[in-house]
Each structure stands twice: as C-alpha cells, then as structure tokens.
Amino acid sequence: MNSAEVLQLVDNLIFAKTGKHLEDLQKNLLKGTIEGKKYSDIAKDIGFSDSHVKNVGQELWNILSLVLGEKVKKSNFKSVFRNIKSLNFSSAIISGYCHANPTANNINIFSDRERSPTSIENSQETKNQPKIDLAEAPNIFNFYDRSSELKTLENWIVKDSSRLIALLGISGIGKTTLILELIKQIETNFNYIIYRSLRFSPTLDITLTKLLKNFPNQGDTYENIETQISQLLNCLRQYRCLIVFDDLQILFCSGKIAGQYQTEYENYQIFFQLIAEINHHSCLILNSREKPIEIAQLETNNKYVRSLILSNLGLAAKQILQNQKLLDEEAWENLINIYQGNPRWIEFTGTMIQELFDNSVAKFLSWEKVIFSESLVAELDKNFQRITQNEKAIIIQLSQANKPVTLHQIDKNLELSTSDLLNAIQSLKRRLLLDIKQEYQTTYFSLNKVWKQYIQNQST
C-alpha cells in the first residue's frame, strides 16, 4: 500500500473505534513516520514542540494497538501496515466492529490510554458518571430564565467542540449562576468537570497543580510549569473535560487598558492560547468582567474560540422582585429598566425598597432619579477605580451628554491623541461599560442610566 492508502486505512480504523476522523496533526505525524522522519523533524515541519508531537504519537499508537490486537509503535508502524492485508482488516470488518460496538462513536480518540478492555466496554457508564469538582463554586439559590444563552453555550460546547469560551458580563449580571446551571444540563457529556475561582489571584503553577490532582496517576510536584501544561493537555486529550475559571479579571492590571495581565500572570495568556490551538476535545470557560485581549485576537481566526456577552435579564427579573415580596407590580418593569436588568443591582435596590419604602416600588420611583444603595455604590466604585485616566475622561463626557454621541464628537471635546482615544474606547468596550448602537452607518456611544448618574454623583 502507498502512503495515501495507509492514511485512509488508519483513518477508517480510528473512525470505527471513536467516531472521529484523524486530525491534521495526526495525519502529518503518520506521513512523517511513513517517510522515516524522526519526531524532531516532524515537529519542525509542522511547528509544534518535540514533546507535544511525541505525546500525540503515543496516544495514536495506543489506540491502534487496541484496534489491531498487537503492539504498534513508531518504530514498527510501517512493518505492521505493510502486512495489513494478511490481517484481512477489510472495510467489512471495520463495519462489523462498529455494529458490535454501538457506543464506539461516543469514545474520545484519546480516552483508551491505560484502560482495560473491560473499562472500554463500560465507557457509556463512565460517561454518565463524571467526576465533578465544584468545591470552589458558590451556592446558587435562584436561577432566572437564560434559556437562549444556555442553548447557545450547549451547542458550542457539545456540538461544536469549542475549546475556549469567554463568558463576559458586568458584575452581578449572572455569569457564575449561568455556568453552574449549564453544568447541570450537560454534565453527562464529560468525564471531568472542574470549577476554579481566581478570586485570590493564584499563579498559573498553583492553578495547574490543583487541576491535575483531579486526574489519576498525576504527581504532586513537577519540574517546571511547561511539564504541568503538557500533563494537563494530555489529560484534556485523554478525557473529555469541562473546566471553568471564574473571575478572570482579577488577573488583569488595574489602571491600564482592559484585559491586560499583571506581569506575574502573563503565562495564563500563553496557556489559554495553547488550549485554543492544540488538538483536544475538552473545553475551558473563562468568566470575566473584561474581555481578555487574546480572546479578541483568537476568535477571529480560530473556530474553536468563542465569546458570549451576557446581557440584561429583562422581564425575567420580575421573579427577583416577587421573591422580595415587593408591591406595585405595574411599576416593576420601569424599575428593571432603570437598573439595567442586572440581578444583583435589582436585589440591592429591592432590599432598600423593603427597608425604607414599605415594600412599595411606586414610592421608590416617585423620587424620579436613580438611587444608589451603599452596596451598589461600592460595586461601581471598584469598577471605576480600575479604569484608566483616558477612559475616565471619556465616560465623564458621556455622562454629561443628553443623547448618544459619535466618536468625532467625543474627540472634539477631549485633548487626547487619536491613538489614545481609540485605545480608550476599545478598552471601555472590553469592559462592557459603553452602550453602543449603529444608525445609518454611524456608531453612537452612551452610558446607561446607572453609570451616568453614578459619574454625575462623583463630579458633585
């Protein structure tokens, strides 16, 4: 058989076993092996590290060994497939294997490593009993309708096999709640589900060590962070995993443009890029108030990278007011609109209405201005303190405008260079602090009522 025939046969065997065709890296690895190249030469040709190519190769030899019933490795691959006709491994046998193994299409190509035939036969049972680590996740007592967002995320993760997803939204909008509800709905599609909070700013090596402890045959100490990353990537190939990193914005610089990492956390950016670019069938979700710069770059060219901005809760927020037993239901929609359908902002305001306005939403709204509870002010303060001086200048100007303004109008009233202005606008957009709309091919910028009143209060 020529090399094309060998590749086709291997692809058929792998597909029969796993329901997935060979990926480009695996094909290049096989081509190089057929041509007698070393791992180092193959790695150089395709732009990956030697160690990564070796790891992918070992996984491939393992699965082929299981399919063929004999040990397959790089050194004997050509001889094994030279004699393949004597094994009578025809397409009929491949079809027969699929018929005899109805769960084959649910098996990850890398999931058979270090597993016995018995464990492979029971893979469906394992699939329905994932190991779930939510030790760092908060308790969620109420979930309000997010059916559209749940469906979108489920499609991206389960159907499209997205590797890296950024879930973005302002503080209090419900990102964590949404993800924990999503986990309930799709957990049976994974072997491992792990939630990690970045609230206390762990370095990448600490985060990786904690992640690796969830998997079998992983040590407690590693030579370096490169080894940790390599080991975790092996796990993401061997198993189907869903990992959540919450509060990513904690790792970003305060007082600089949005999504820029503090020096000691810059290796997270490299790690996320590897997650996006290297072949595996797992997914990492990043919850953040600010869009990481690398996500904006990666999602342009990589179909496995997505981002979703979580918008306001809308009228589903009425459930919050109902739970708080507030009065004047006819006024609820107005209250929800003023506080941007943000669950936390509405809860803060609802508590104030309970304590100071006899549960009456109408009495509260009769003040005819946006009123801030101490809790809401504290939250807005934290956000305002993170932005740059140029960003502050822009939103102060927007707070004084009676209607949405264009970029040229902003530029006209500020003494900023064009570069500084555009960078600041982009940064505010990544922080989700601007309301942006298009009309007649012109972009208009404004602030929502809460931020507008908050900025005006700061100026008095």
N, C-alpha and C positions, 0 to 999 in steps of 0.2 A: 504493500500500500504506500502511496505517496503521502506527503505531509498533510495535504488537504483532506485526504480520506481519513487519516489518523485523527485529525482535529474533529472531523464530523462524527466519527465513531465515539470519541471521548465525550463530545457534546451530547450525543444521544444517550450514552450511559449515565452521564450526570443528570440529564433531564429526567430519565426514567427513575432515577433514585430520588431526586429532590424536587422535580417540577420546575427547575430553574436552569436556564442555559448558561454556558460558560460566559464569564465576563471578559472584557478586553485584556485585563492584566493576566488572567489565567491563560487566555489564548496566546498572548505574547510569551508567557513563560513556557508553554508547551512548544511553540515554534522554536524558541531558543534551545530548548532541550533536544529537540529533533536535530537541530543544526550542530549539536555538540558544544554549545556555549556554556561557560561557567555562570554561576549565579551572579557574580560581579559584573560580567559582560552584559548579561540580560538586564540587570538593574541599571547599568549605564545607558543602555539603548532606550529604555522606556522611562527613565527619570525618577526611579524610586531607589530607596536605600537597599543595600545588600540584605540587611536583616529582614526587612519587610518582604522582599521577594522570596527569601528562604522560608519565611513563615507561611506565606500563601502557597508555596510549593509543597510544604509538608502537609498542609491541610488537604491539598488536592491528591497527593499520593495516598493519604489515609483513606479517603473516600473511594478511590479507585481500587485500593486493596480490598475493601469490603465488598465492592461490586464483583470483582474478578475472582475473589477467593484465594488470592496469593499476594505476597508482599510486593508492592510496587514502590519504587523509589526513583530518584533522578537517574541513578547510575544504571538501572536495568529497564527503564521505561521503554526504550527503543526495542530491546530484545523481546519484552513482553508483548508489545503490539505488533512486532514482526511475526509472531506466532499466533496472532489473534484468530486467524482463520481456523487453526487447529482446535481452538476452544469452541468453535462454532457459535460465536456470540452474534447471532443474526438479529435483524430487526424484529423478527417474530419473538425471540427470547426476551428482548427488551420490552416488547409489548406485553408479553406474558408476565414479566416482573411487575409492571405497573398494575396489571389486573389482579395479581396476587397480593399486592401491597397497596390497598386503597388509600392509606394515609401517607403515601410517599410524597405527594405533592405538598404536604404541609411540613416537610422536613427541611431545615436550613442546610445548605450545602456544607456548612462548616460545623454542623451540630453533632456529627458522629464521632468526633475525636474522643478517645478514651472511653467509649461506650461499648458495652457488650451487645451482641445480637438481641438479647432479651430486652435491654433498655431501649433499643431502636424500635422493637415491635411495640413497646409501650409508650412510644413518643406522644401519642394522642393524649394519654393520661397525663403526662408531664405538661403538655401544652395547656391543659385545663387547670393545672395547679401551679401557677407561677410562684416564685419566691418574691414576696413584696416587702420592701423596707421603707416604711413611712414614718420611721422613728422621729425624724426632724420636722415632719409636717404638722401644721396646726390643726386643731379640731374645727371642723366646719359644721355649724348647726343649721344653717339655712342656705339653700341654693335656689336662685331665681332664674327664670327661663333664659337659657342661652342655647336653644336647640340648633339654631343656624351655625353658631360658632363651633358647637360640639360636632356637628356633621362635617364641617369643613376640616377640622383637625383630624377626625377619624379617617376621612378619605385620604388626607395627606400621609398619615402615618401608616395605616393598614393597607390601603390600596396602592398608593404611590411610592411606598417605602422611602419617604423623606428621611434624611439622616440628621438634619439640623433645622430646628424650627425656633424662631424667636417670637414669643408671645409678648406683645407690647401694650402698655396702657398706663395712664396716670395712676398715682397712688389711690388705692381704695376702689378701683373700678371692678375688681373681682378676678384678677388673673389666677391667683392661687386657688380660689374656690373652683374656678372653671377646670383647672388641670386636675384637681382631686376628683371632681365629678367625672371627667374624661377617663381617668384611670379605672373607675368602677365599670365603665361601659366597654372598655377594650382590653381589660386585663388578661383575658383568656388567649389573646394573640401573642403573648410574650412568655419567655422563660423567667425573666427577671424584671422587676420594676423597682426603681430606686429613686427616692426623693432626697435632695440635699439642699439645705439652706446655706447661702453665702453671707448671711446676716452678720457674722462675726469675722468676715474677711479672711478666710483660710487661704493659705498659699496653695498653689496647684499640687505640690507634692503631698500635702496633708489631705486634700480632697481626693486625690488618686488612691492614696493608701486606704482611706475609708471605703472607697468604691470597690477596690479589689478584694477587700475582706468578705464581700458578699459571694464571691465565686470560689468553687472548690480548687484545691491544690495551689493556692496563692500564698506566698510567704508574707511576713510582717515587715521585712526590710528589703530594700532594693539598692543596687549600686548607685543609680542615678535616676533622674526624672525621665530620661529617654527610655530606660528599661521599664519604668512604670507605664509610660504611654504605650509602649509596644505590647506589654502584657494586657493592658485594658483593651487595646484594639483587637488582640487575639480573642478576648472574651466576647467582644461585640460581634466578631465573625462566627465564633463557635456557638453562641446563643443569640436568641433574639431578645434584645433588652430595650426597655424604655427608661431613660434617665432624665430627671428634672433637676435643673439648677435654678433655684429661686433667688430673687433679689440680686441679680447680676450687677445692677447699677452701683452696688456698694463697692465694687472693684474699680470704678471709674474715678477720675480726678474731679475734685470739686474746684470750681472757679476756672475751669478750662472747658473747651468745646465738648459737647455731649459725646459719650461713647468712647472716650479716650482713657485707656487703662493707666492706673498708677504703676510706677516703674516695677515694683515687686510683683505685679500681677500680669505683666505683659505676656508671659508664657501661656496664659489662658488663651490669648488670641491665636497663638500658634496651634494650640491643642484643638480649638474649635475648627480651625482651617483643616487640620488632619481629619477630624470627624467628618467634615463635609466632602473631602476629596478622596479618601481611601475607601475601597470597596468593603461594605458590610451591610447587614440587614437590620440594624438597630437604629434607634432614634434618640437624640438628645434635644430636650426642650429647654430653652433659656427664657425665664420670666424676667422682664426688666421694664423699668420706667423710661429708660433711654435706649435707643436703638444702637447696638454696637456698630462701629464703623465697618468692621469686616463683613457683617451680615449684608449691609447695603451693597458692598462690592461683590460678595459671593453669589447672592441670589440673582444677579444679572446674568451670570454665565453658567450657573450650576442648578440643574433642575431638581436636585435633591435638597436644596436650601430654600426655605420659605419663611415668610414673616406674616404675622396677623396682628393688626391693631384692634384691640378690644374697645369698642365704642360704648356709649352710654347704655344703660339698662332699659331706657324707655319706660313705657307704662307698666312693664313688669315690676317696676319699683313700687307700685301701689301695695304690693304684698308686704313691703317693709313697714309702710305706714299703717297697714291693717294689723300687723303683728304688734305695733306700738300702741294700738287702740286709739289712734288719733281721730278727731272729729272732722266734720265738714268735707265729706268725700268729694263733693263737687269742686273743691279747691285743690285737691291733691295733684292733679295734672300740672297746674301752674307751679306748685312747689317743686315738683320733679324737674320741670323745665329749667327753673332758676338754678337749681343745684346740679344741673347737667346729667341727671340720671345716674349720678355716682352713688353706689350703695352706701359707702362709708360716710360721704358728706351728708346724705339724706338721714342716715342713722344719727349722726352728730346733731343735726338740726332738729330731728324728731325728738331727741332727748331734751333739747332746750324747750321745745314746744310743750312737752309734758310737764316740765318743771316750772315754767314761767308764764305759760299762756293757757293753762287749764285744758290742755289737750286740743285746743282749737287752732286749726291751721288758718282759718279765716282771720282770727285775731292777730296771728303772727304776720300774715301777709298785709294786714292793714297798715303796717309801718312803711310800706312802699319803698323799701330799699333792701339790698342784700345784707342780711345779718349774719355775723360770724360767731359761732361758739368758740370757746377757748381751744378746744380740741382741733377744730378746723383751722384756726389761725396757726397753731403750732405745726400742723402738717404743711400748710402753704409756706410758712417760714422756712422749713427745711428745704423745700424745693427752690425757693427764691435764693437762698444762700448759696446754692450750688452753681448758679449760672454766672457767666462772665459779665464784665462791666459793659461790653458792647451789647450783649443780649439784654441787659437791664435797660440800657438806653432805648432800645427798640420797643420793649414792652411798655415802658413808661410813655413813650409817644403813642403807642396803640391804645393805651388806657385813656388818653385824652381825646381820641378821635370819636366823633359821633357816628361814624359809619366805616365800613371796611375800606382800607386804603391799598394802593398799589405799591409795588417796590420802588418806583420812581418817586412817589410821594414820601415814602419813608426816607429815601436817600436825600431828598431835598431839604429835609428838616434836621439832618444829623451830619456832624462833621466826622464822617468815617470814610476811609478809603473804600473803593469798590470791593476789594478783596475782603476787607474786614466786615463789611456789610453783608456780603453774600455768605461768608462763613458763619456769621452770627445767625442769619436767617435759617441756614441749613441746620445749625445746632439746635435752635428753638424747635424746628420741625422734628428733629430726632427726639427731643424731649416731650413732644406732643403737647406743647403749650400754645400753639397757634391754631386758630380756626382759619382754614384756607378754602376758598371756593373759586371756581372758574366761571367767568361770564364773558361771552363774546371774545374768546381767545385772550382774555386778560385775567391775571391772577390777583385776587384780593386777599388781604390779611386782616385779621381782627383777633380780639381776645374774647373769651366767654365772659358772662356776667360776673361770675365768682372772681375770676382773676382780675377783671377790670376794676371791680370795687375794692379788691384787696390792694392793688397797686395804688389806687387813689387814696386809700387809707394810709398807706405808707408815706405818701407825699405830704400829708397834712400834719 
